[in-house]
Amino acid sequence: MVGAKESEVVSMNTLTTNLHLLFASFYRPTKQRYKIICEDTIFPTDRYVLETQIRFHGFDPNKAIIEVAPRKGEHIIQEEDILNTIIKHGEETAMVFFGGVNYLTGQFFNLDTLTKAAHDVGAYAGFDLAHAVGNVPLKLHDWDVDFAAWCSYKYLNGGPANIAGIFINEKHFGLPRLGGWWGHDKETRFNMKKHFSPMTSAEGWQLSNASVIGVSMLKASLDIFDQAGIDNLRKKSIELTGYLEYMINYHANKLLQIITPRKVNQRGCQLSIKLVDTNYTVFDMLSQAGVITDFRKPDIIRIAPVPLYNSFQDIFYFGEQLRRVLY
Ligand SMILES: *Cc1c(COP(=O)(O)O)cnc(C)c1O
């Protein structure tokens, strides 16, 4: 699912908890190198992680967080601007941290390029893949990403608050960390002896044992992904999302503006539309018609035609409802 070696991934805790645990290993700022570069529309909890981690280490978030924003009048972030920001802050940069797919705009960043740029200035590259995992193709190991984390309850269908996942590049298995008994060497875990001796894998970052009910639910979902095949899902996703894009443009034209990138390799199956000069009850009326979308204040509707369970007929129906609602 994420393009990792088996040893590089593990299911544990929940997403925000895991980000803090990963930051404990990957964010150890010095006076020379303490900045974190992220996108300006970063998901709130991720921003809270950054702020509190920075304060925890005695630094000032206003100086340490460097946000890259879209250019004036644009909605998606130009890759060139990210790369220039990384170069500009160069040796002061401790980490480049982005949402792999931005939750608001659906922009899928080129994680390969961002990782290389981070490494070029001597910084780590870490990603929140909450909206990427199960949605877009990922090759974390080949891209040489340092670490990543995701939750299992968006595209992975694990159910709300279910166990989350992390990736740690195998070259970092020796990093210091915050430890717990479930990360201890399996052979001697139950000997209940002193002294922490972690597994030399991502498993060595686990703290506690996991809920059997939670992991069973996640396993049931992942088995379906295996059966369907992630490549098949991506192929259908591209067609389905393209059809949705066509439908929106056909029916809405100037009333709604799609802000998600047009290029297929810069997006997954989410299209975010900005309501332009139209009534704001569009979302409620779509809901009443049985179309489940998502509304983000003040003016963005997110629509995700998920290839695992949405059909082309669903999109057609959506188009019909959109037309009825708008005119
Ligand atoms: C959904 C989501 C979260 C949720 O965090 P939890 O710790 O699971 O509540 C965090 N970050 C991003 C980017 C998300 O999309």
The ligand as an SDF file (V2000), in Angstrom:
LIG
                    3D

 15 15  0  0  0  0  0  0  0  0999 V2000
   -7.6780   12.5880    9.4620 C   0  0  0  0  0  0  0  0  0  0  0  0
   -6.3910   13.2540    9.6840 C   0  0  0  0  0  0  0  0  0  0  0  0
   -5.8060   13.2630   10.9500 C   0  0  0  0  0  0  0  0  0  0  0  0
   -6.5230   12.6430   12.1190 C   0  0  0  0  0  0  0  0  0  0  0  0
   -5.7060   12.4440   13.2240 O   0  0  0  0  0  0  0  0  0  0  0  0
   -6.1220   11.4270   14.3820 P   0  0  0  0  0  0  0  0  0  0  0  0
   -4.9560   11.4800   15.2680 O   0  0  0  0  0  0  0  0  0  0  0  0
   -6.3580   10.0880   13.7440 O   0  0  0  0  0  0  0  0  0  0  0  0
   -7.3930   11.9170   15.0120 O   0  0  0  0  0  0  0  0  0  0  0  0
   -4.5770   13.8810   11.0870 C   0  0  0  0  0  0  0  0  0  0  0  0
   -3.9500   14.4760   10.0460 N   0  0  0  0  0  0  0  0  0  0  0  0
   -4.4920   14.4770    8.8110 C   0  0  0  0  0  0  0  0  0  0  0  0
   -3.7850   15.1320    7.6730 C   0  0  0  0  0  0  0  0  0  0  0  0
   -5.7300   13.8760    8.6030 C   0  0  0  0  0  0  0  0  0  0  0  0
   -6.2820   13.9010    7.3930 O   0  0  0  0  0  0  0  0  0  0  0  0
  1  2  1  0
  2  3  1  0
  2 14  2  0
  3  4  1  0
  3 10  2  0
  4  5  1  0
  5  6  1  0
  6  7  2  0
  6  8  1  0
  6  9  1  0
 10 11  1  0
 11 12  2  0
 12 13  1  0
 12 14  1  0
 14 15  1  0
M  END
$$$$
